[in-house]
Amino acid sequence: MRNTINIRISTPMEFMNSLFALGTDKGFIEMIRAFDLEPNDEITGMLQKMGKTLSHYIQQELTYFFDASGLGFIFYKYIIHNPTLSKVTDVVEKIQQDTADEFVFRIIESVCKNTLPAKGSQAYKALLGNKSGLLELLGVTKVQDEHRRVRVVEALENPEEIKQRFTLLLSRFYAVSFAPFEADIIQCIETEQPRYEVMLAETPELFIRQFMNLDDLKDHSAGYIIHLSFFKYVSCHAYSSYKEDIADWFVVGIYSYLLFSESVVSERQAQFFKVLSDVNRIGIIRLLSERPWFGQELAEALNISPPTVSYHISFLQQIGVVKFTRTDNRFYYFLDRSRLLKPLEDFMKSFE
């Protein structure tokens, strides 16, 4: 059946989320607080217990691969392409079966997905193992995080070393830091799973809007997989198949339902108005109401620096009113009018 939504618990996907949670360190807790929620004792306690198992070397490697700029996201490619693998060790083995060039090429596929030649074409095939060609491709690719670009270059320059470091980190972290707590983590997710299954069954359209952040589902023959996550905690992250005939994945934090409680809604409304209470952000919104703009244009129009534009854009993206799209090798920001108007409408309705 088309557009089937399958809620499941994927241990490899949860393993990856745990790596990001510990790799970003304080950034993970800050992400939860950005949603006007305070992390509960279960998550803080688990992070502390797992953190105590890490050697200095593994902590360094964890930060390198799984902080905000890291290359650890590539792990998801192996998960969504092998959805039947239920064990972390099986996914790690899949990575080990790839050559170093194949492993690095998967990284390039993810980072340069908008500039890659058509998949299967001669130009595409010629890039595998072609360091100079891949470096040239990376050079013409717009990468929002320049720190990540540096790490991709390091991977291209040292493919065997990067692959060995990555697989060693995965194997060691699983054995020492994840496996001892795996049963407890999965049990936490299983406890919350019925809540989401009932909501999906009873109000599918509301579920899609609230927990998948979509107005509706596009037709997709392979369907959609939702992994409920303890370490994602709240909100949703999408892992697209990029038009491949495999399912799109969504990772939904098991405490995401808290985002729609009355107190949190009030806090979010306050945050919405707080973000808008800045003259530069109002200026950006007014300009974007006319058409999409790229960062340098906005800087010149408002007579501020490009880094200042990025700073203010980040707040507007946080409340969802500004998004971006890639056109002609540039990232253009555009206004999501519905995300701008709906909070205002909801605020007014609360007085009815």
Secondary structure as UniProt FT lines:
FT   TURN            2..3
FT   STRAND          5..8
FT   HELIX           11..23
FT   HELIX           26..33
FT   TURN            34..36
FT   HELIX           41..51
FT   TURN            52..53
FT   HELIX           56..66
FT   TURN            68..69
FT   HELIX           72..74
FT   HELIX           75..80
FT   TURN            83..84
FT   HELIX           88..97
FT   HELIX           100..111
FT   TURN            112..115
FT   TURN            119..120
FT   HELIX           122..125
FT   TURN            126..129
FT   HELIX           131..139
FT   HELIX           146..157
FT   HELIX           159..173
FT   HELIX           174..178
FT   HELIX           179..181
FT   HELIX           182..202
FT   HELIX           204..211
FT   TURN            221..222
FT   STRAND          224..229
FT   TURN            230..232
FT   STRAND          236..239
FT   TURN            242..243
FT   STRAND          248..253
FT   TURN            254..255
FT   HELIX           256..260
FT   HELIX           262..276
FT   HELIX           279..288
FT   TURN            289..290
FT   STRAND          293..294
FT   HELIX           295..302
FT   HELIX           306..318
FT   TURN            319..320
FT   STRAND          322..327
FT   TURN            328..329
FT   STRAND          330..335
FT   HELIX           337..349
FT   TURN            350..351
//
